[in-house]
Amino acid sequence: MKKEDFLQGQAELTCRFRTRFRIANAGFLCAMLIWILAVTYFPVSPFLKAKFAWPVVIALYVLVFVAWRTLRQMKRQFGLVCPSCQRPFSLKESAREKLLVSGTCGRCGGRVFDDVVSEVPQG
């Protein structure tokens, strides 16, 4: 893999993930609004209102888990995984810069890019 391929894959991943995340957030917010309106405007005992809070907490955990799994799968789809250990690369700015400079995986130390020039002086 070359650095240009990595940067292009990361740009595509970021664009697609943001789109999917916005759609998921819109759906979740609509569901929350419906839930709040239903609990607010329909006569429900305080016991049931407290009991209905758990589905919201569970839905939040499910949303975070689905977003995490989707990101992992999309990283694999765009080839943003280490060729040695097959683990996805981090999208943090510091980890990305370290990867681009060194050309090695931060987890296993395997070579990632084919076009990395060694820093060791010859002679």
RANORRA-V481863 format. One record per residue. N is the residue number from 1. RES is the residue in three letters. PHI is phi in radians with two decimals (NA if undefined). BURIAL is b if it has 9 or more other ideal C-beta (glycine too) atoms within 8 Angstrom, else e. D_LAST is the distance of its C-alpha to the last C-alpha in Angstrom with 1 decimal. Layout:
BEGIN
N | RES | PHI | BURIAL | D_LAST
N | RES | PHI | BURIAL | D_LAST
END
This chain:
BEGIN
1 | MET | NA | e | 28.5
2 | LYS | -1.80 | e | 27.1
3 | LYS | -1.06 | b | 27.3
4 | GLU | -1.10 | e | 30.1
5 | ASP | -1.10 | b | 32.1
6 | PHE | -1.09 | b | 31.8
7 | LEU | -1.14 | e | 33.0
8 | GLN | -1.16 | e | 35.7
9 | GLY | -1.09 | b | 36.9
10 | GLN | -1.18 | b | 37.0
11 | ALA | -1.14 | e | 39.0
12 | GLU | -1.13 | b | 41.5
13 | LEU | -1.05 | b | 41.8
14 | THR | -1.06 | b | 42.6
15 | CYS | -1.11 | e | 45.2
16 | ARG | -1.18 | b | 47.0
17 | PHE | -1.16 | b | 47.0
18 | ARG | -1.06 | e | 48.4
19 | THR | -1.12 | e | 51.2
20 | ARG | -1.11 | b | 52.0
21 | PHE | -1.17 | b | 52.0
22 | ARG | -1.13 | e | 54.4
23 | ILE | -1.12 | e | 56.7
24 | ALA | -1.12 | b | 56.7
25 | ASN | -1.12 | e | 57.4
26 | ALA | -1.10 | e | 60.2
27 | GLY | -1.11 | e | 61.8
28 | PHE | -1.15 | b | 61.5
29 | LEU | -1.15 | e | 63.0
30 | CYS | -1.12 | e | 65.9
31 | ALA | -1.10 | b | 66.5
32 | MET | -1.13 | b | 66.5
33 | LEU | -1.10 | e | 68.9
34 | ILE | -1.09 | e | 71.2
35 | TRP | -1.10 | b | 71.1
36 | ILE | -1.12 | e | 71.8
37 | LEU | -1.11 | e | 74.7
38 | ALA | -1.14 | e | 76.2
39 | VAL | -1.25 | b | 76.1
40 | THR | -1.32 | e | 77.4
41 | TYR | -1.67 | e | 80.2
42 | PHE | -1.74 | e | 81.6
43 | PRO | -1.19 | e | 83.6
44 | VAL | -2.30 | e | 81.5
45 | SER | -1.20 | e | 82.1
46 | PRO | -1.03 | e | 79.6
47 | PHE | -1.08 | e | 78.9
48 | LEU | -1.23 | e | 77.7
49 | LYS | -1.09 | b | 75.7
50 | ALA | -1.18 | e | 73.7
51 | LYS | -1.22 | e | 73.5
52 | PHE | -1.36 | b | 72.1
53 | ALA | -1.26 | e | 69.2
54 | TRP | -1.10 | e | 67.4
55 | PRO | -1.04 | e | 66.8
56 | VAL | -1.18 | b | 65.0
57 | VAL | -1.11 | e | 62.7
58 | ILE | -1.13 | e | 62.0
59 | ALA | -1.10 | b | 61.5
60 | LEU | -1.11 | e | 58.8
61 | TYR | -1.10 | e | 56.9
62 | VAL | -1.10 | e | 57.2
63 | LEU | -1.07 | b | 56.0
64 | VAL | -1.13 | e | 52.9
65 | PHE | -1.12 | e | 52.2
66 | VAL | -1.12 | b | 52.7
67 | ALA | -1.11 | b | 50.4
68 | TRP | -1.13 | e | 47.6
69 | ARG | -1.14 | e | 48.1
70 | THR | -1.09 | b | 48.2
71 | LEU | -1.09 | b | 44.9
72 | ARG | -1.07 | b | 43.3
73 | GLN | -1.15 | e | 44.7
74 | MET | -1.20 | b | 43.7
75 | LYS | -1.07 | b | 40.1
76 | ARG | -1.16 | b | 40.1
77 | GLN | -1.09 | e | 41.9
78 | PHE | -1.62 | b | 39.3
79 | GLY | 1.32 | b | 36.4
80 | LEU | -1.65 | b | 35.2
81 | VAL | -2.23 | b | 34.5
82 | CYS | -1.24 | b | 31.5
83 | PRO | -1.18 | e | 30.9
84 | SER | -1.51 | e | 30.2
85 | CYS | -1.76 | e | 33.1
86 | GLN | 1.08 | e | 35.3
87 | ARG | -1.70 | b | 36.2
88 | PRO | -1.15 | e | 36.7
89 | PHE | -1.36 | b | 34.4
90 | SER | -1.32 | e | 35.8
91 | LEU | -1.67 | e | 37.1
92 | LYS | -1.15 | e | 36.6
93 | GLU | -1.06 | e | 34.7
94 | SER | -1.16 | e | 32.3
95 | ALA | -1.18 | b | 31.5
96 | ARG | -1.15 | b | 31.1
97 | GLU | -1.11 | e | 28.7
98 | LYS | -1.10 | b | 26.6
99 | LEU | -1.13 | b | 26.7
100 | LEU | -1.18 | b | 25.7
101 | VAL | -1.33 | e | 22.7
102 | SER | -1.46 | e | 21.3
103 | GLY | 1.36 | b | 22.6
104 | THR | -2.13 | b | 23.8
105 | CYS | -1.19 | b | 27.4
106 | GLY | -1.29 | e | 28.7
107 | ARG | -1.65 | e | 30.9
108 | CYS | -1.84 | e | 29.1
109 | GLY | 1.45 | e | 25.4
110 | GLY | -1.26 | b | 25.3
111 | ARG | -1.24 | b | 23.3
112 | VAL | -1.84 | b | 25.8
113 | PHE | -1.79 | b | 24.3
114 | ASP | -1.43 | e | 22.8
115 | ASP | -1.79 | e | 21.2
116 | VAL | -1.47 | b | 19.2
117 | VAL | -1.58 | e | 15.6
118 | SER | -1.18 | e | 13.3
119 | GLU | -1.47 | e | 12.6
120 | VAL | -1.33 | e | 9.5
121 | PRO | -1.22 | e | 6.5
122 | GLN | -1.52 | e | 3.8
123 | GLY | 2.00 | e | 0.0
END
